[in-house]
Amino acid sequence: MNEIRILLLGKQEQWNNIPLAKNVVLDCLETFTQPPEDVRSYEAVILDRTPTPEECQLLHPLTKAHTLFASNQVDLNRCRYYFACKLGKIWSREQIVRFLKEDALWFFPSPYGEKYQMSQLTVSRNFHGQVSWMGNCALRLEGAFGSQFTQTASWKNNIPLEEGQTIDFWLEYRKSPGVSITLNAVLFVAGSLADVLQTWTFDEESLKEPVQMKARKKGFLFVSIHAKGTGTLEIIALHDRYSRGPYGYFIPGGERYVTSQREEIFCYFDPGDRKPPLNVYFSGYKTREGFEGYYMMRKLGSPFLLIAEARLEGGSFYIGSEEYEKLMVSILEKYRQQLRFSADEVILSGNSMGSTGALYYGCDLQPHAVIVGKPVVNLGTVALNEKRNRPGGFPTSLDLLLLYGGDTTIQAAQNLDQRFWEKFRNADWGKTKLILSYMLEDDYDREAYHEMLAELSMKDANIYGRGLHGRHNDNTYGIVQWFTSQFRKILREDFADSYSQLRQEITK
């Protein structure tokens, strides 16, 4: 695990003898005059005295939101802006000592999350009911599971755990009332199939929240589901993530929301310079779970909100049930209102899968601008292109069609396409700039840009486009370059009054 670099501003003699958590490197400085060359940002900053205005200016780009802590020796009136921009917390000396000795280990620099592969899920020979595979969406078991808990399904690919490492697990499943389940895990000695180090069993009450497994020694983890009763059980996904303990999800400050159907939405908020606009970025398709675009959005200097999801193999393009979509809108509105910004002070953005979220929820929010690259809006057509244009290139599109279209027919694909267009046509785009870069030979959704242009041609709407030659994934660099340049242009030209000196320095 990489080192956890922490800055403490205060008197060295008061902190030199504090034992540190594993992998923690503490830079204890009495004054801060120059950023270290090898530090892009600190994993946490602790203030044990009031920083000068000059120090605040130097520390601002080195401090991540949600990672600033101050003792009661700090006069917040003299550093209030810096403290507010980083969502700092006041701690007692005892809390700071405990953090350095214990909790700092949750601030490791490299987050990680993944999903157990559905192809590695196997059904126990003890189960004699009906087994149905719904693509990679779910495994459906129906029948009698027995009167006692017995192993029903398990994953063949064990995952490694390091000594002292804690993993968060989240199980997505559905079941009928007559079925009860437990999630069971066994940690084996590395290289052994019989020597057990630890075991865990989690009942349904525990599984209402993510469960944690902490390894006392290094080993490999085998996970299975045990069931009893009679009825149906659908196993949708099992997620494992490096735990942040009580400090968030994926990165410190990351938040998690979940629907009644156990579908998750993750978000991360950074107040930036607390001046308009609020820049929202929807993560693209990625099998490694977590947020995308953190450093890109942070460099803009504005408040930003990252959105991520982890359904299906690498994401479900941010559409879902009515409950799911209302939850998404409420998250976006929560942070807009927290900043006291108007809808015209919000920019939605994303690339590829993220473009779907930005455009889809742009219909609800009527933001100042929607900036997207490689737009994907005809999700049914994307699935049909799996056979026509890119055999085997993106099979998750077929799962998406099955999940939200209810079938894999051409009619189901057309119906899924219309899900976006009905929302798009009924939205008011009169106050929103649509800024899109697209691939001229896109093998996912080639007509997305031209169809949006046609829909808005008779309306009072502003749409800007730039086409690059290539298929969907042929020139991501060029798409991102234009994407970020348009963001900077909007900030300079449309938000000049709030384009602070601090933001100009950050965006250089």
Secondary structure, 3 states (H helix, E strand, C coil): CCCEEEEEECCHHHCCCCCCCCCEEEEEECCCCCCCCCCCCECEEEECCCCCHHHHHHHHHHECCCCEEECCCCCHHHCHHHHHHCCCEECCHHHHHHHHHCHHHHHCCCCCEEECCHHHEEECCCCCCEEEEECCCEEEEEEEEEEEEEEEEEECCCEEECCCCEEEEEEEEEECCCEEEEEEEEEEECCCCCCEEEEEEECCCHHHCCEEEECCCCEEEEEEEEEEEEEEEEEEEEEEEECCHHHECCCECCEEEECCCCCEEEEEEECCCCCCCEEEEECCCCCCCCCCCHHHHHHCCCCEEEEECCCCCCCCCCCCCHHHHHHHHHHHHHHHHHHCCCHHHEEEEEECHHHHHHHHHHHHHCCCEEEEECCCCCHHHHHHHHHHCCCCCCCHHHHHHHHHHCCCCHHHHHHHHHHHHHHHHCCCCCCCEEEEEEECCCCCCCCHHHHHHHHHCCCCCEEEEEEECCCCCCCHHHHHHHHHHHHHHHHHHHCHHHCCHHHHHHCC
